Amino acid sequence: MSVLRLPAATRTATEWRNGGGLTREVAADPGGAWRVSLAEVAADGPFSLFPGLARILTVVAGEGLELTVGEAAPIAVTPLRPFAFAGSLPVRARLLGGPVTALNLMTRVERPDAAVTLTPGGGELRPAAGGALLALALEGYDALLVEHPSTAPGPTGPTALIRLQARPGPALIRR
């Protein structure tokens, strides 16, 4: 089991699949069960489709986005309020006052069980049995991935805490 430090300085920006923005991968399961990234959204436009994936988007910098998901009415996604939607649906974004940085959690629909919460920071990172926690400091974007049964002190200051809990089946994080 492990505790992995994931410094922001080591991340490389890559273009979105649809060419509409940039993303930096924070961490990912090598088997494709989950992926966490930070996306820079600088213009209105469509998101890439990700069939078979569930998504949770959290605006961590900027004023927010208005998202139109599928045929639903547009919804304002304001800072630090996680918003879940299906990756298989078309999504169109409109900026609410300039560029934003968004934390994206994508998981295969069938696994793992995942959630994003915001905390003031500090405290002990203690994943549940069979799971992992990814703590992303919202100041500087350094991250820490802690797999059960390991524990670690959490970052100081505002933190996005991503809970990844395995469902029955293969391991949550493949080596």
C-alpha positions in Angstrom: 0.0 0.0 0.0 1.2 3.5 -0.6 1.3 7.2 -0.2 2.2 9.0 -3.4 3.1 12.7 -3.6 2.0 14.2 -6.9 3.5 17.7 -7.3 1.8 20.2 -9.6 5.1 21.1 -11.2 5.5 17.7 -12.8 2.2 17.8 -14.8 2.3 18.4 -18.5 -0.5 20.2 -20.3 -2.2 18.3 -23.1 -4.9 19.4 -25.5 -8.5 18.1 -25.0 -9.6 15.4 -27.3 -11.8 17.9 -29.1 -9.1 20.6 -29.2 -11.1 23.0 -27.1 -8.9 23.4 -24.1 -6.0 22.1 -22.0 -5.9 19.5 -19.2 -3.2 18.3 -16.8 -3.6 14.8 -15.4 -3.3 14.7 -11.6 -3.6 10.9 -11.3 -5.1 7.9 -13.1 -5.7 4.2 -12.6 -3.5 2.4 -15.2 -6.4 0.1 -15.9 -8.7 3.0 -16.8 -11.1 2.7 -13.9 -10.7 6.4 -12.9 -8.8 9.6 -13.8 -8.4 12.9 -12.1 -7.3 16.0 -14.0 -7.4 19.8 -13.9 -8.8 21.5 -17.0 -8.3 25.0 -18.2 -11.5 26.3 -19.8 -10.7 29.6 -21.6 -13.6 29.8 -24.1 -17.3 28.7 -24.5 -17.7 25.5 -26.4 -18.4 21.7 -26.2 -16.8 19.2 -23.9 -15.5 15.9 -25.3 -17.7 12.9 -25.1 -16.6 10.0 -22.8 -19.1 7.2 -23.3 -19.1 4.7 -20.4 -17.7 7.2 -17.9 -19.3 9.1 -15.1 -18.0 12.6 -14.5 -17.8 15.0 -11.6 -16.7 18.6 -12.4 -15.7 21.1 -9.7 -14.7 24.7 -10.6 -11.7 25.4 -8.4 -10.7 28.8 -9.9 -12.7 31.4 -11.8 -16.3 32.5 -11.6 -17.9 29.3 -12.9 -19.6 27.7 -15.9 -23.0 27.3 -17.3 -23.4 23.8 -18.6 -26.0 22.4 -20.9 -26.0 18.6 -20.5 -27.9 16.7 -23.2 -31.4 18.1 -23.5 -31.6 19.4 -19.9 -31.9 23.1 -19.1 -28.6 25.0 -18.6 -27.3 24.9 -15.0 -24.8 27.2 -13.4 -21.8 25.4 -11.9 -20.3 27.7 -9.4 -17.0 27.5 -7.7 -16.4 24.6 -5.2 -19.7 22.9 -5.8 -19.2 19.5 -7.4 -21.5 18.7 -10.4 -22.0 15.1 -11.6 -23.1 14.2 -15.2 -22.8 11.3 -17.7 -19.8 11.4 -20.0 -21.9 9.9 -22.7 -24.1 13.0 -23.0 -23.1 16.1 -25.1 -22.1 19.0 -22.9 -21.8 22.6 -23.9 -20.1 25.2 -21.6 -20.5 28.9 -21.3 -18.1 30.9 -19.1 -19.7 33.0 -16.4 -17.1 35.8 -16.2 -13.8 34.6 -17.7 -11.6 31.5 -17.8 -11.9 28.8 -15.1 -9.9 25.9 -13.9 -12.0 22.8 -13.3 -11.2 19.6 -11.3 -12.5 16.6 -13.3 -13.0 13.2 -11.8 -13.9 10.5 -14.4 -14.8 7.0 -13.5 -16.0 4.0 -15.4 -19.8 3.8 -14.8 -19.5 0.3 -13.3 -16.6 1.2 -10.9 -15.3 2.7 -8.7 -17.7 4.4 -6.4 -16.4 8.0 -6.2 -17.1 11.4 -4.7 -15.6 14.8 -4.4 -15.9 16.9 -1.2 -14.2 20.2 -0.3 -12.6 20.6 3.1 -10.7 23.3 4.9 -7.6 21.0 5.0 -5.5 19.4 7.6 -6.6 16.2 9.4 -5.6 12.7 8.7 -6.2 11.1 5.3 -7.6 7.6 6.1 -9.1 5.7 3.2 -11.8 3.1 3.8 -11.0 -0.5 3.3 -10.4 -1.3 -0.3 -10.3 2.4 -1.3 -8.1 5.4 -1.8 -8.2 9.1 -1.2 -6.7 11.8 -3.4 -6.2 15.1 -1.7 -5.7 18.1 -4.0 -4.5 21.3 -2.4 -6.5 24.2 -3.9 -3.6 26.5 -3.5 -0.9 25.3 -5.9 -2.6 22.1 -6.9 -0.1 19.7 -5.3 -1.8 16.3 -4.6 -1.4 13.3 -2.4 -2.8 9.8 -3.2 -3.3 7.5 -0.2 -4.3 3.9 -0.6 -5.8 1.8 2.2 -4.4 0.8 4.7 -1.9 3.7 4.6 -2.7 7.0 6.2 -1.1 10.5 5.9 -1.6 14.0 7.1 -3.8 16.0 4.8 -2.7 19.2 3.1 -3.1 22.5 4.9 -5.5 25.0 3.4 -8.5 24.4 1.2 -8.5 20.9 -0.2 -10.6 18.9 -2.7 -10.9 15.4 -1.3 -11.6 12.7 -3.9 -12.8 9.4 -2.5 -12.3 6.3 -4.6 -13.9 3.2 -3.3 -13.6 -0.1 -5.0 -16.7 -2.1 -5.8 -16.4 -5.9 -5.7 -14.0 -7.1 -8.5 -10.5 -6.2 -9.6 -8.3 -4.0 -7.4 -9.0 -0.3 -7.3 -5.5 0.7 -8.4 -3.6 -1.7 -10.7 0.2 -1.8 -10.6 
